[in-house]
Amino acid sequence: MATMTSLIGLINKIQRACTVLGDHGGEGMSLWEALPSVAVVGGQSSGKSSVLESVVGRDFLPRGSGIVTRRPLVLQLHQTEGGSDYAEFLHAPKKKFSDFASVRREIQEETDRITGKTKQISNIPIQLSIYSPNVVNLTLIDLPGLTKVAVEGQPDTIVEDIESMVRSYVEKPNCIILAISPANQDIATSDAIKLAREVDPSGERTFGVLTKLDLMDKGTNALEVLEGRSYRLQHPWVGIVNRSQADINKNVDMIYARRKEREYFENSPEYGHLASKMGSEYLAKLLSQHLETVIRQRIPSIIALINKTIDELNAELDRIGRPVGVDSGAQLYTILEMCRAFERVFKEHLDGGRPGGDRIYGVFDHQLPAALKKLPFDRHLSTRNVQKVVSEADGYQPHLIAPEQGYRRLIDGSISFFKGPAEASVDAVHFVLKELVRKSIAETEELKRFPSLQSDIATAANEALEKFRDESRKTVLRLVDMESSYLTVDFFRKLSAEPERNASDRNSSDRNASDKNAPEKNAPQPGTQNIERYADYHFRKIGSNVSGYIGMVCDTLKNSIPKAVVYCQVLQAKRSLLNQFYARVGRQEKERLGKMLDEDPQLMERRSTIAKRLELYKSARDEIDAVAWK
């Protein structure tokens, strides 16, 4: 008995903690629902409050007409080995109430705090714990009394609202229903029995209680009900004799009232044979013994649910991050771990594990080729511009065979156009990398708890990317300059080795074209026309040769620019994005490290709550294991 009494007390403790910390049992049944409790159900003025006070042995509940209980009262009784009685409210955890008149006032004030001084109801429970050597370990839930009509000051839906609230408790499979019915009313009209029959048709969870036996008309009794002939339940009916209004007005001691109740049944000619199974003391023991049986049956499922909750809490702690140590070494370690987590996500973007890195390939495969096609080579290598550049390169002395300086100037001018697309490729890849840094910070779960560290990492990463961009820009411009600094001679040697058409054939062709196209009137002299046409062909050939060489350079740069950009920007970002940041962090003082790890206060509070719940459930599991199987 002592072992199970300890276990019931432990269940009370877990139930209280579930309410304090919140119960997230995952899918299916929550931990609170898995733990058995007793819901006190009855109509208004059925004597519910008197039954509870008799079980507790204290006068502590508000009284009055109409709806007095307007919020659920979760009453947890804790049996102590001695000492005086006292009470504690969950909403005032640091205050002990030894005066139970103050408990009544606190219940009333806490009810009014939510519902106001009206006749409204609320499903937000009041949590009250009573510690006394005169109680058994038990959890009782006092619910608003069932009613049939709304009175003045109550909403029209009050009847349905109260029933819905009561049902939300009694429908749970581990809820024991304490159905209170007054003996001076027909049991067939009992609101409590009607509801209990609906949610527990087999009656295995229902305990029937008859109150006000002493107020029945003379010559009548409740033996038909108490002996189970009028309405049978799987558990025996219990009769209760409440304190009279005169006793209440005189503040008659509850212990004295219990003694008078025992005397009533022992001396009653109708109920004397049932005296040992009547009264509030017997009811409390009966409920406690039943709880023992229920708990014994539920231990495996309770342990399984606690283990599941522990696993979920550990997973949530891992997700939001464990607490950070206060010493500088632990803080530095945490910062480095956060940085590594960010770098992992960033690399996944680049390597294809996450989307975004493919945009860099798009720069090389689409943007760069498109920019190269738009370069104004047609204008730069037009016959007129070739003639102009070649003539300027010759100075006062015209070239004799090949205008080498003209070629070089034309090639230099053409190659300079490549600098624009080269720099644009560098900037485009830089933009993609910056965007990937932003996305990676947002997607790094471990970093979400440290807004300041997020900002510091973003700043450091972007500073590094700027350096990589500068180096990449220098490199691609060098590639372009290198193409100008040393021309590929073989290209032009191959051109000179190609057999040229006979000059006379060429002149003949020009003449034929002239005969067909040029008007005869005012036609120039044949000698002058041949010279001009030869010069036009000559400059077009130079432009064509330069265009061919620039095409070869274009193909080279189309391959080398992406290589340079990847080497200077992408690979450097993968390898050393936060190297400078690591160096700076290693030199920081403890105070600065602490500022970098300034968490969101709500997240810190959430972690603290989870840690408390985790500690509670681990302790509960160990204690249940230690107590249950003795």
VENKAMO-V212979 format. One record per backbone hydrogen bond with DSSP energy under -1.0 kcal/mol. NH is the residue of the N-H (numbers start at 0). CO is the residue of the C=O. If there is no record, write none. Layout:
nh=(NH	NH)
co=(CO	CO)
This chain:
nh=(4	5	6	7	8	9	10	11	12	13	14	15	16	17	18	19	20	21	33	34	36	37	38	39	40	43	45	50	51	52	53	54	55	56	57	69	72	73	74	75	76	77	79	85	86	87	89	94	96	103	104	105	106	107	108	109	110	111	112	114	115	117	121	125	127	128	129	130	131	137	139	140	141	142	145	153	157	160	161	162	163	164	165	166	167	168	169	170	171	174	175	176	177	178	179	180	182	184	188	189	193	194	195	196	197	198	199	202	206	208	209	210	212	214	215	219	225	226	227	228	229	237	239	247	248	249	250	251	256	257	258	259	260	261	262	263	264	265	266	271	273	274	276	277	278	282	283	284	285	286	287	288	289	290	291	292	293	294	295	296	297	298	301	302	303	304	305	306	307	308	309	310	311	312	313	314	315	316	317	318	319	320	330	331	332	333	334	335	336	337	338	339	340	341	342	343	344	345	346	347	348	349	350	352	353	356	358	359	361	362	363	364	365	366	367	369	370	371	372	374	376	379	380	381	385	386	387	388	389	390	391	392	393	396	403	406	407	408	409	410	411	412	413	414	415	416	417	418	421	422	423	424	425	426	427	428	429	430	431	432	433	434	435	436	437	438	439	440	441	442	444	446	447	449	453	454	455	456	457	458	459	460	461	462	463	464	465	466	467	468	469	470	471	472	473	474	475	476	477	478	479	480	481	482	483	484	485	488	492	493	494	495	496	505	506	507	508	509	510	511	512	513	514	515	516	517	522	528	529	530	531	532	533	534	535	536	537	538	539	540	541	542	543	544	545	546	547	548	549	550	551	552	553	554	555	556	557	559	560	562	563	564	565	566	567	568	569	570	572	573	574	575	581	582	583	584	585	586	587	592	593	594	595	596	597	603	604	605	606	607	608	609	610	611	612	613	614	615	616	617	618	619	620	621	622	623	624	625	626	627	629)
co=(0	1	2	3	4	5	6	7	8	9	10	11	12	13	14	15	16	17	29	30	173	138	175	140	177	145	42	46	47	48	49	50	51	52	52	67	141	125	139	127	137	129	131	130	96	128	126	91	86	99	100	101	102	103	104	105	106	107	108	110	111	115	69	71	73	87	75	85	77	76	74	37	72	39	41	150	154	156	157	158	159	160	161	162	163	165	165	166	168	171	36	204	38	206	40	208	210	181	185	186	189	190	191	192	193	194	195	199	176	178	237	180	239	211	212	216	221	222	224	223	223	207	209	243	244	245	247	246	252	253	254	255	256	257	258	259	260	261	262	267	270	271	273	274	238	278	279	280	281	282	283	284	285	286	287	288	289	290	291	292	293	294	297	298	299	300	301	302	303	304	305	306	307	308	309	310	311	312	313	314	315	316	326	327	328	329	330	331	332	333	334	335	336	337	338	339	340	341	342	343	344	345	346	347	347	348	355	356	357	358	359	360	361	361	362	365	366	367	368	371	374	375	376	378	381	382	383	384	385	386	387	388	389	393	401	402	403	404	405	406	407	408	409	410	411	413	414	415	417	418	419	420	421	422	423	424	425	426	427	428	429	430	431	432	433	434	435	436	437	438	442	443	444	446	449	450	451	452	453	454	455	456	457	458	459	460	461	462	463	464	465	466	467	468	469	470	471	472	473	474	475	476	477	478	479	480	481	486	488	489	490	491	492	501	502	503	504	505	506	507	508	509	510	511	512	513	519	524	525	526	527	528	529	530	531	532	533	534	535	536	537	538	539	540	541	542	543	544	545	546	547	548	549	550	551	552	553	555	556	558	559	560	561	562	563	564	564	565	568	569	570	571	577	578	579	580	581	583	584	588	589	590	591	592	594	599	600	601	602	603	604	605	606	607	608	609	610	611	612	613	614	615	616	617	618	619	620	621	622	623	626)
